[in-house]
């Protein structure tokens, strides 16, 4: 692949870092949400999951350290 790309001067290759959640601020929010409200949730309906997610969003939005 490198040889093929090297033949094409119009195609720059950039090396990307491995998974780096600290570079993506929304990862902190997702982590906080997933570890609390829907953790071990076994709802009978999709609405149960939606309600848990909404509860988590309300909790996150009131915490000035998260958003």
N, C-alpha and C positions, 0 to 999 in steps of 0.2 A: 504494500500500500504506500509506504514511504517513497519507493522508487517511482511509482505511478504519479504520486502527487508532486514529486520533485520535477517531473517533466512538464508540469503545468505551472508556469510562473504566476498565473493569475489566481492560483489557489493557495492562499496562505494557511498553514497549519499552526494551530495554537494548542499547547498542552494545557489541559484543564486539571485543577487539583482533584484529588480524591474527594469523596463526600465530605463537605465542610459545612456543617450546620451553622457555625458561627458567622459564616458569610451570608446567610439567609435569615434575616430576623424573624420571619414568620415561623421558622422551626421551633422557636421558644414557645410561641402561642400554641402550635399543634401539640407539642410535647405536654404542655400544661393541660390542654383540653383532653387529650387521650388518656392521661394517667389518672384522671379524677372521675368525671361524670360517666362516660361510657365504659369504664373499666369493669369487666365482669358483668356487663349488662346482658341479660338474656331476655329481651323483650319479646312479646308475642306478635308485635306489629312494628312496622317501620316507624310509625308515629312515636313509639316509645324511644327509639334512637334519636329521632328528630327533637323530641322534648328534652332528652339528656343533652344533646348538642346545644340547644338554645339556653339551657340552664348554665352550661359551661361558658357560653359566649357572654352571658350576663355577668358571670363571676369574673371573667377575664376583663371585661370592659370597665369594671369598677376597681380594678387593681392598677394603679398608676405605674407599677414596675413592669408590667407585662406588655401593654400595647405601645 
